[in-house]
Each structure stands twice: as C-alpha cells, then as structure tokens.
C-alpha cells in the first residue's frame, strides 16, 4: 500500500494470470477484508508478468481439474452445496466484490484482458492500459456462454452493437480498437499503465473519501433505479456526508479560498 492506495495483483504470471478456483476464492476474501480497512481508500487492480488476466483457468473450465465443474466433471457428485447453487462460485463473486468493496477500484492493464479478466476490468471504475493490451469476451471461442457479469458491463461501457459483436464472436480487440470502443479510458505508453493508474488513484485517495465512496455507490445504483429513487438516495447520501469532517473542511476551505485538507472521515 502507498498513500492510501492498495495494489492487488493477479499473480500467476506463468499462466498469464488465469484465475483458478483457489485464486478467485482468495480474491473474494481479500476484497471483503479491504472493504473494512479504512487506511485503504482506493484499490488498483493489475497483473504480474505479461498480462492483466487471461480469464478462467483452462484446466478448471475443461472439467479435468481437482475442482468439479457442473455438467463437465466426472466427479460432479462431489460438488459442494454452495457450488451447486452458484456454479461460477468465486469467479462471479469476485466481480460482485469489485463493486461491493465500496471504494474506487482502478484497473492497470497490459497484455491479455480476456474472458473473466475482461469482466473484472470492466467492473472497475476506470481503466488505464498500454499498447500491449488485448481485450476479448473470449468465452464463445471455447464454446461457453459469457459469465462473470460481462453481459452486464459490456453494453454499459461500450455500445450495444459492439457488446453483441464481442460476445457473439469472441473477437480480440487491440489496444487502439478497445480505446476507440470505450473499453479503455486512458491509453498510455507501454509499461506505464500501473504508474498512470497509481497517479490517478493517489489523487482519489487524498480526497473526501466518504463522499467519494457514496458517490460511487449511487452511480451504480442509478443503473437500476428511477429518477425519483435516485433523488431520495442522493438526499440520504448528502445528509450522511454532511456529518463528516471533510464536508466541514471543504466548505470552510471554499469560503477561505484555500485548498482543503481532507482526512478521509
């Protein structure tokens, strides 16, 4: 962690950071813990080695690994009750946790961001990427329907027609194409994605983080709410944030024509 910014790294570089069941489980648990760690105000999500995340581990997806996969594994009868109810298990749960950690999550992307890796990148608040980046809703290339929330985020981040093209064909977009389609927010020089993401995250971490976190929560809520509902939600958020030190400091600094000194509470 540096200056209120926590760095979470997909760390299976020999597999291009393909996500195994165990890694997904660890990521879910970590984000649950990070939600309650007030010293971490912003999270940067990145990958070790040559990729951001190449999606789900192929051995698991084939049904040949130690962890049974519903419909594919011979040992399906040994499935845990939890997995019978939620076949994607922690793979999909991690997408949920990126939102429910309730603090900004910034993606620093290089190399492959495909399949579940693309879903995780799209769930982040902002995506910084370099020219090595390749993006694909790759599930269909393996004969699978899309998962991990990719069908929720794609049509919201890019156009409907582009979302349909990506999930129907699994086409791989290079960095320039992904940037043009809005999948990348900021395209930077090779090797600079993490640096750029950390710089942006650092600025957020120095801000009034209670207000920032509430604003983030309600933007996501607005995707499935009416205007009347959002007006009520915003009124609650304004009341909550008004009780913070940072709201008093921000108002005072504005009147005194100086830069506010936010403390994050």
C-alpha positions, 0 to 999 in steps of 0.5 A, a space after each residue: 500500500 502507498 498513500 492510501 492506495 492498495 495494489 492487488 495483483 493477479 499473480 500467476 504470471 506463468 499462466 498469464 494470470 488465469 484465475 483458478 478456483 483457489 485464486 478467485 476464492 482468495 480474491 473474494 476474501 481479500 476484497 471483503 477484508 479491504 472493504 473494512 480497512 479504512 487506511 485503504 481508500 482506493 484499490 488498483 487492480 493489475 497483473 504480474 508478468 505479461 498480462 492483466 488476466 487471461 480469464 478462467 483457468 483452462 484446466 478448471 473450465 475443461 472439467 479435468 481439474 481437482 475442482 468439479 465443474 457442473 455438467 463437465 466433471 466426472 466427479 460432479 457428485 462431489 460438488 459442494 452445496 454452495 457450488 451447486 447453487 452458484 456454479 461460477 462460485 468465486 469467479 462471479 463473486 469476485 466481480 460482485 466484490 469489485 463493486 461491493 468493496 465500496 471504494 474506487 477500484 482502478 484497473 492497470 492493464 497490459 497484455 491479455 484482458 480476456 474472458 473473466 479478466 475482461 469482466 473484472 476490468 470492466 467492473 472497475 471504475 476506470 481503466 488505464 492500459 498500454 499498447 500491449 493490451 488485448 481485450 476479448 469476451 473470449 468465452 464463445 471461442 471455447 464454446 461457453 456462454 459469457 459469465 462473470 457479469 460481462 453481459 452486464 458491463 459490456 453494453 454499459 461501457 461500450 455500445 450495444 452493437 459492439 457488446 453483441 459483436 464481442 460476445 457473439 464472436 469472441 473477437 480480440 480487440 487491440 489496444 487502439 480498437 478497445 480505446 476507440 470502443 470505450 473499453 479503455 479510458 486512458 491509453 498510455 505508453 507501454 509499461 506505464 499503465 500501473 504508474 498512470 493508474 497509481 497517479 490517478 488513484 493517489 489523487 482519489 485517495 487524498 480526497 473526501 473519501 466518504 463522499 467519494 465512496 457514496 458517490 460511487 455507490 449511487 452511480 451504480 445504483 442509478 443503473 437500476 433505479 428511477 429518477 425519483 429513487 435516485 433523488 431520495 438516495 442522493 438526499 440520504 447520501 448528502 445528509 450522511 456526508 454532511 456529518 463528516 469532517 471533510 464536508 466541514 473542511 471543504 466548505 470552510 476551505 471554499 469560503 477561505 479560498 484555500 485548498 482543503 485538507 481532507 482526512 478521509 472521515 
